[in-house]
Amino acid sequence: MLHKTNAIVGLMAIALLLGAAVPAVVADEGVDKAFETLKTYDWGADRAALGPLDAAVAAASGKADQQKQLAAQLAAVLSTDAKVAAKDYVCRKLSLIGTADNVPAIAPLLENDKLSHMARFALERIPCPEAATAMREVLPKVEGKLKVGVINSLGVRRDAPSTAALVALLADKDTAIAGAAVGALGDIGTPDAAKALGAFQAKAPEKLKMAAADAYLTCAERLLADGKKMDAIAIYKSLAKSKNKNVRLAASRGLLAAIAKKNKK
């Protein structure tokens, strides 16, 4: 009886070991198949076929080596003749696990009408200076909506090194570009950005007056959050003299909050 029991236990142990090994093998095979699918993937295709890749990206969270390897495989797709849908998918995944190593593969898409948006989506979220640098360097090379998009993304990144380039764009004849630069400077929210916005909002063209005031308020909020209370207070005091009632009200509220925060220290 003891012999039979030991045999059963042994068989169960083997079964458990095999059972534990199967998912890993299946997962690897599934990822390989998903990468094959990605080569010809297009809008309208069965999205479930990419499920193993979704799972692999999620499973790699917090595992630097796995993330790096998977990100490299994904980024390689961007230099192929894969369809827009596939590259869109890749950019979404690289926004989660991408690193500085993948920036060179993403950057060329910034000049692509169909993929610039998703390239920026990824670069906004990849936490390395190289991602912001790539967008800053492409800024003079793009026009129209692509330039507006890059400007917006630099604002999202709060990329202080782009301040000078954005200030130069405040004079752009394209109101959309100038307006985007105004907003980005507000989001960047540094003393240099505040100085530029202060000078601009005092002489802003009619179409950009409200955008300039709003950006200046945003800049004050950023400065206050960064501990630069006196800089924020100066902005609020300036805007409290605005001819626009809503701007005055927002500035007054901001000023009270800044003073209260200042007095707590």
N, C-alpha and C positions, 0 to 999 in steps of 0.2 A: 504493500500500500504506500509506504514511504517513497519507494522508487517511482511509482506512478505519479505521486504528488509532485516530486522533484521534476519529473519530466514535463508535467503540465505547467509548472511554474516557469521552467525553462522556455517552453514554447510560448507562453504568454509574454515573457520578457523579450523574446525575439520579435514577436508580433508587435509589441509596443515600440521597439526600436525601429522596425520597418515602417510602422505607422508614423513615427516622428520624422522619418527621413523622407517619406513620400511628399508632404507639402512643400518641402524645400526644392525637391526636384521639379515638381509641378510648377512651382512659382517661377523657377528659372526658365523652364520651357515656355511658360506663359509670357514672360517678359520678352523672350526672344521672338515669339510669335507676334507680340504686340509691336515690336520694333519693325518686323517685316511688314505688318499691316500699315505702319506709319509711312512707309515708303510710297504707298499709293493711296493713302487715306485722303478723303475729300468730304466736303460738306454733304450731308445726307447719308453717309455710310453708317454702318452699325457702330455706334459709339462704345458699346459694350466690349468690342474687340480690343479696346485700349485699356480696359479695366485692370489687367495685371500691372500695367505701367503706373496707373494711379496708385495701386496698392504698394508698389515698390517705392514710389516717391514718399508715400506716407510712412512706410516701414523704415525708411532711411533717416527719418527725423532724429536728430541728435547723434547720428553716427557719421562723423566727418568723412571717413574713408569711403563708405558706401555712397554718400551723397556726391562726393567728388567723382567717383567712377560713373555713377548714373548720369550726373550732369554732363560729363564729357561725352557720353554716348548720345544724349539728347542734343547737345550743342552741335554735334557732327552732322545732324540732319539739316541744320540751317544752311549748310554750304552745298547741299545737294539740289536736285531738281524736284524735290518733294513739293506738293501743292501747298497753296496758301493755308488751307485748313490744317495741314500737318504742322507747318511752322508756327501757326497761331497756337496750336496745342503745346508745342515745345516751349514757346515763350512763357506760357502760363505756368508750366512746370518749373522752368528755370527761375521764375519769380519766387519760387519756394525753396529751391535747393542750389541755385546758381551761385557762383563765386567769381572772383576776379579773373580766373582762368577762362571763364566762358564769355566774358565781355567782348573780346575780339570777334567772336562768332555772331554776337547779337548786334554789335554796332552798325554793320553795313545795312541792316534792315531799317535803320532810322531814316534812310533816304528812299525807302520803298513806300509808295502811296498806299499799298494794301496792307503793309505789315508794320509801318512806323509806330502805329498806336500800341500794338502788342509788344514791340521792342521796348518802347518807353515804359510800358507796364512792368516788364521784367527789370529794366535798369533802375526804375524808381525804387524797387524793393530789394535789390541785391546790395547788401551792406558793405560796400567797399568804395573807396574814392575813385577807383578806375571807372566805375559805372557812371558817376557824375561827369568825370573828365570826358568820357566818350560823347555824352550829350552836349557838353560845352564845346567840344571841338567840331561837332557837326553843325552847330548853330549857324555859322556863316555860309554853309553849303546848301541849306534848305530854304524854301520860300513858302509863302502862303500858310495854309493850314498846318503843314508839317513844321514850319518854324514856330507857329503859335503853340503847337503841341509840345515841342522841345522846351520852349520857354516855360510853359506850365509845369513840366516835369522838373525843371531846375528849381522852380519854386517849391514843389512838393519835397524835393531833396533838401531844401534850404541851403542851396549851394552858394556859400559866400564868395568863392573865387569867381563866380560868374557875374558878380555885381557890376563891374565896369562894363561888360558887354551888354548887360541889360539896360544900364543907364543910357548907353549910346542908342539903344532901340526906342527910347522914350520919344525920340524925334522922328521916328519912322512915319512915312506918309500913310502907311496902311494902319488904320485905326485899330484893327484887330491885333496887330503885332504890338503896337504901342501899348494898348490896353493890357495885353498879356504880360508885357514887361512890367507894367505898373503893379499888377497883381502879384507877380513873382517876387518883386522887391519887397512887397508887404509881407509875403510868406517867409522870405529869408530873414527879415526882422533883425538885422544887425544895426549898429550905430551908423555905419556907412550907408546902408540901404535907407535908413531913416533920414539921413542928411539929403540924399538924392530925392527922396519923395517929398521932403519938406520944401525943397526948391521947386520941384515940378508942380506940386499941387497948388502952389501960389499963382502959377501962370498957365495951368493946364487948359487946353482948348475945351470949349463947352461940352463936347461929346465925352470928354474924359474926366470932367470935374468930379462927378460922383464916384467914379472908379478910383480916382486918386485919393479922395477923402476916405473911402472905404479901405483902401490899401494902407493908408497912413494909420488908420485905426487898428488894422490887423498888425501892423508893425509895432505899434505901442503895446498890444497884447503880448506879442512875442518877446519884446524887451522886458516887460514886466515879469513874464514867466521865467525869463533867464536871469532875473535878479537885478536888472538894470532899471531900478524904479525911477530914478531921477530923469533918465532919458524918456521913459514912458510918460511921466508927469508933464514934461515939457511939450510933448506931442499933444496930449489931451488939452492942455491949456491953450495951445495954438488953435486946435480945432473947435474949442469951446466958443471961439469968436466967429465961427463960420456963419454965413448968411442963411445956410440951410438949417431949418429947425431940427430935422432928424439927425443931422451930423452933430449939432450942438448938444442934443439930448444924449446921444451915444458917448460923446466926449465927456460930458458932465458925469455920466455914470462911471465911465472908465476912470476919471480923475478921482472920484470918491473911493473907488475900489483900490486904486494905486496908493492913495494917501493912507487908507486904512491898513493896507499891507505894510506900508512904510513905518507906520506908528507901532506895529506889532513887534518890530525888530529893535 
